[in-house]
Structure formats: C-alpha cells, structure tokens
Amino acid sequence: MITPIPHATPAQAADQSTAARQPSLQPTPPPAATDTVTLSAAATVRQELAETSVQTAREASHGDIQAKNLLVREAADKKLGL
C-alpha cells in the first residue's frame, strides 16, 4: 500500500536557503593604507649616477630619452679622449 508523505521538508529547505543568503555579521577589515613616496631631485640624480652602463644601455634600448642622451654624450667624450 502507498502512503503519502507529508510536505514538512520544503519548509526546512526554505529556512536553510534564507540563512545562506543573509550576509555575515563579521566586520570587514578596513583597506590597507597606501603611502606615496616622492623622490627629491637630488635623490633622483644620485640614483641616475649610481646606474651601471649596462642599466643605461638597457633603458636606452627601451626608449628612455635620458639614457639615450647619456650614451651619446659618453660616446662623444670617448671620441674626444675625455
């Protein structure tokens, strides 16, 4: 004989699905602070002077105008014997 099953289970499933949709009550951490660092003109010059010739050549090959000008100046100085 077939016995009908009461429909009590859909109410429980609905309770579970609404619980899953509710946002968590845990606070989200604040975004990390970001600092901006600006080099002074003297620090920039010091950094350029500490560069090796290999670094300068690499930067010039990637389109750095300042590096290209430096390589031209160095080649002219070498030609003049300076």
C-alpha positions as CSV (number, residue, x, y, z in Angstrom):
1,M,0.0,0.0,0.0
2,I,1.2,3.5,-0.8
3,T,1.3,6.1,2.0
4,P,1.6,9.8,1.1
5,I,4.5,11.7,2.7
6,P,3.7,14.9,4.4
7,H,5.2,18.1,2.9
8,A,7.1,19.2,6.0
9,T,10.5,19.1,4.4
10,P,10.2,22.1,2.0
11,A,9.7,24.4,4.9
12,Q,13.0,23.3,6.3
13,A,14.8,23.7,3.0
14,A,13.4,27.2,2.7
15,D,14.8,28.0,6.1
16,Q,18.3,26.8,5.1
17,S,18.3,28.8,1.8
18,T,17.3,32.1,3.5
19,A,20.0,31.5,6.1
20,A,22.6,31.1,3.4
21,R,21.5,34.4,1.7
22,Q,22.0,36.6,4.8
23,P,25.3,38.4,4.8
24,S,27.7,37.6,7.6
25,L,27.8,39.9,10.5
26,Q,31.6,39.9,10.7
27,P,33.0,43.3,10.1
28,T,35.2,43.7,7.0
29,P,38.7,44.9,7.7
30,P,39.5,48.5,6.6
31,P,41.5,48.8,3.4
32,A,45.3,49.0,3.8
33,A,46.7,52.5,3.9
34,T,48.9,53.4,0.9
35,D,51.7,55.9,1.1
36,T,53.1,57.8,-1.8
37,V,56.8,58.3,-1.9
38,T,58.3,61.2,-3.9
39,L,62.0,61.3,-4.5
40,S,63.7,64.7,-4.3
41,A,65.6,66.0,-7.3
42,A,68.9,65.2,-5.5
43,A,67.8,61.6,-4.9
44,T,66.9,61.2,-8.5
45,V,70.2,62.5,-9.7
46,R,72.1,60.2,-7.2
47,Q,70.1,57.2,-8.4
48,E,70.9,58.0,-12.1
49,L,74.6,58.5,-11.2
50,A,74.8,55.1,-9.5
51,E,73.4,53.3,-12.6
52,T,75.7,51.0,-14.4
53,S,76.4,51.3,-18.1
54,V,74.5,48.1,-18.7
55,Q,71.4,49.5,-17.0
56,T,71.8,52.7,-19.0
57,A,72.1,50.7,-22.3
58,R,69.0,48.6,-21.4
59,E,66.9,51.7,-20.6
60,A,68.1,53.4,-23.8
61,S,67.0,50.3,-25.8
62,H,63.6,50.5,-24.2
63,G,63.1,54.1,-25.3
64,D,64.4,56.1,-22.3
65,I,65.4,59.5,-23.8
66,Q,67.6,60.5,-20.9
67,A,69.5,57.2,-21.2
68,K,69.9,57.7,-25.0
69,N,71.3,61.2,-24.4
70,L,73.7,59.9,-21.8
71,L,75.0,57.2,-24.2
72,V,75.5,59.8,-27.0
73,R,77.4,62.1,-24.5
74,E,79.6,59.2,-23.3
75,A,80.4,58.2,-26.9
76,A,81.3,61.8,-27.8
77,D,83.5,62.1,-24.7
78,K,85.2,58.8,-25.6
79,K,85.8,60.0,-29.2
80,L,87.4,63.2,-27.9
81,G,89.5,61.3,-25.4
82,L,87.9,62.8,-22.3
